[in-house]
Amino acid sequence: MHLYDVLRRPIITEKTIVGVDETNSYTFEVDMRANKFQIKEAVETAFDVTVTGVNVMVMPAKTTRRGKRVVIRKPKWKKAVVALAPGNSIQLFEGV
């Protein structure tokens, strides 16, 4: 997998902005096949920062019922919370 295929998009919510301010951690949606090492390398390469830790979570699919059937509204996806070394920041999240 190519490094630039690992990161899909940044996740910018109120909770993730608090994480940026307090713990210097940034949240991204990543490819389902990516592991922690690939995510770390992709963030370091794309944003020229030093990564100190990566936490990965698989978010469950959103489902609904249509009679007896269960229909998937949104598929499952993977998110990564990336902690950066003190003094590093990603300009994409600044000023939001």
N, C-alpha and C positions, 0 to 999 in steps of 0.2 A: 504494500500500500504506500502510495506517495505521501510525503509529509503534508502537502497542501490539501490532500483529500481527508485528512483526519479531522480537522476543525470544520464544523458546519457553519455555526453562527454563535455570536455572544448572546448570553441570556441577561437581559437588563430588566430587572424588577426592583421593587423597593428592598426586598430582602438581600439581593445580591449587591446592591449599592452599599448597604450597611456592612456587608462582608468586605467590600473594597476599602471602606473607611476604617474599620476596626482591625481587621486581621490581614489586610493586603492580599486577599484571595479573590480570584476572578472565576466566573462560571461560564462554561461553553457547552453547547450541544456538539457532540462528537459522533463519529461513525460508530455503528454497533460493533464492528470488528476490531476497533482500536483498543489497545491495552495501555496501561499506565506509562510504560516506557516510550511508546510511540507518541502519546499525548504530550509528555514532557519535552521530547525532542521537537515536536511540531511547534509548541508555544515558544520555546527558546529560539528556534530558527525564525519564526514569523515575526516576533516582536522584539528580539534581541534583549532578552531578560534572563535572569537566573531563577530557575524553578526549584523550590525546596520541598514541595510535596504535592501529590496528586491524589484526590479522592474521586472514585468513580461510582455512579449510581445508575441503575437501569430503571427508568420510570415506566410504570405499568401502562398498558393500553387503556384507553377510555372506551367503555362499552355502554350500550343501551339495550333495552328489550323492545322487541316488536312482536307482541303476542308471545308465543313460546320460544321464538328465536332470540339469540343474543347476537347483536350486531356490533362490530368494532367501528367506533366513530373516528378514533385517532390511533395509529399504531404505537407500539412501545418505542422508546428512544432512550439514548444514553446521554447522561450529562456528566461533566467533569468539573470539579472545583479545584483550581490550581492555586497553590500558595506560592508567592514570590518572596525572594530575599528582601530584607529591609533596604529601602532606597530605590528599589525598582518599581516601575509602574507601567501600565499599558495606556497609551494615549486615547485609545478607542473608548475607554470608560470615563475619561476625565471630562468634567463639565456637564454630566448628565443629571 
